Amino acid sequence: MKLSQKYDTSGLIEDQFEPGSRGRVLKNLLRIKKKREMDAVEAVEHSRVLPEILGKYSMVHRFTAKDICDIHKAWFGSIYPWAGQYRKVNISKGGFPFAAAKYVPGMMHELENDFLSKFTPCRFAKIEDIANAIAVVHVELVLIHPFRKGNGRSILRP
């Protein structure tokens, strides 16, 4: 096997675009080709699942990496076949490379053990401590970027 074939991700559905989308819309279960339409569908799905997600976790819940995957799947599961699964392709934005895909599972395990276990449930007396906990977890998730799509919005939107 050639080295270039060994690392080829073109066979992975999460690395394919919807035919006719001019490389702007990832392959999806709804066969949507227009970016604006996909953005609208994702926003509707977010609004639909948000009450369910908020109702699922109590104020004393200790979040896990699995919870993060479950939230992603709840939001994107009717749109993308890989929703809720860690990405298998390397990605970047604006020239900034996120964590290599092969390290994502281990990094999410570390996130759970080092940060989620420490900062959730988020029950601190001082607002500064709450802000610090949110900032630390947020930055870690942004840098790991565990999913092919929806990372920033999953992190930013309550």
FENMO-V752173 format. One record per pair of residues at least 24 apart in sequence whose ideal C-beta (glycine too) atoms are under 7 Angstrom apart, sorted by the first residue. I is the first residue (numbers start at 0). GAP is how many residues later the second one is. D is the distance in Angstrom with one decimal. If there is no record, write none. Layout:
i | gap | d
I | GAP | D
I | GAP | D
This chain:
i | gap | d
8 | 79 | 6.8
8 | 80 | 4.6
11 | 76 | 5.5
11 | 77 | 6.1
12 | 68 | 5.9
12 | 69 | 6.3
13 | 68 | 4.6
13 | 73 | 6.2
13 | 74 | 6.3
13 | 75 | 5.9
13 | 134 | 4.4
14 | 74 | 4.6
25 | 54 | 6.7
25 | 122 | 7.0
25 | 123 | 6.1
27 | 51 | 5.4
27 | 52 | 5.6
28 | 49 | 6.7
28 | 50 | 6.0
28 | 51 | 6.7
28 | 52 | 6.1
29 | 49 | 6.2
40 | 38 | 6.4
41 | 37 | 6.6
44 | 30 | 5.8
44 | 33 | 6.4
44 | 34 | 6.5
45 | 29 | 5.8
45 | 111 | 6.5
48 | 25 | 4.7
48 | 26 | 5.4
58 | 62 | 6.3
59 | 61 | 4.9
60 | 59 | 6.9
60 | 60 | 6.0
61 | 55 | 6.6
61 | 58 | 5.0
61 | 59 | 6.1
62 | 53 | 4.8
62 | 57 | 4.4
63 | 48 | 5.4
63 | 52 | 6.4
64 | 43 | 4.2
64 | 44 | 6.4
64 | 46 | 6.4
64 | 47 | 4.5
70 | 83 | 6.5
71 | 75 | 5.5
71 | 78 | 6.2
71 | 82 | 5.7
74 | 75 | 6.6
74 | 79 | 6.8
75 | 74 | 5.6
79 | 69 | 6.9
81 | 66 | 6.2
85 | 60 | 5.2
86 | 59 | 6.7
86 | 60 | 5.6
86 | 61 | 4.4
88 | 59 | 6.6
90 | 54 | 6.5
97 | 45 | 6.7
97 | 47 | 3.7
98 | 44 | 6.3
98 | 45 | 5.0
98 | 46 | 6.4
103 | 40 | 6.2
103 | 42 | 5.2
106 | 37 | 4.8
107 | 36 | 6.4
107 | 38 | 5.6
110 | 29 | 5.3
110 | 33 | 6.6
114 | 25 | 5.8
